[in-house]
Amino acid sequence: MPAPALRIASSAVLLALAAGCASLDKDECVSANWYAIGLEDGARGRAVERLGDHRRACAEHRVTPDAAQYVAGRNEGLKSFCTYQRGFSHGRAGQSYSGACPEALAAGFVAGYERGRELHGLHRRLGTVDKEIARIKAALKDGIPNPKTRAMEIERLESLTRESEQLQAAIVRLEN
């Protein structure tokens, strides 16, 4: 690609990225229902600092968010986010937790989140173990000429197989 065309393509990409960073566009800022925006942000577990993103995005359009309406909506939205089940789902997916839940709702969410994170970790470890088992089986099938290395790989395979079974049992316990 010639240099001028590369610069134009790069500029277009940068503009697209910059536009994607704004939390709200002009139309959204002008016609904003700050309670509804707060409700949505709360239901997604976003930190209150998200209001600052909205404030910066709308400042470009000379619109100031209604902070009281936003916070009221966010607090209501957090009621649907800060539950044990949502915490479990969030943790199970490997997502981070921003600490958005108020103290009165945090205990249930955090308990679910920790259990979900534990399950996420078990699944990740199981994936690693299963890949290593497959690698060793393939190496054994292809033939390992050195008897000492072959014996070590067989021993490792047995150990990993036991670990895989233990991980699977732990996953079943956590999922039930």
Secondary structure, 3 states (H helix, E strand, C coil): CCHHHHHHHHHHHHHHHHHHHCCCCHHHHHCCCHHHHHHHHHHCCCCCCHHHHHHHHHHCCCCCCCHHHHHHHHHHHHHHHCCHHHHHHHHHCCCCCCCCCCHHHHHHHHHHHHHHHHHHHHHHHHHHHHHHHHHHHHHHHHCCCCHHHHHHHHHHHHHHHHHHHHHHHHHHHHHC
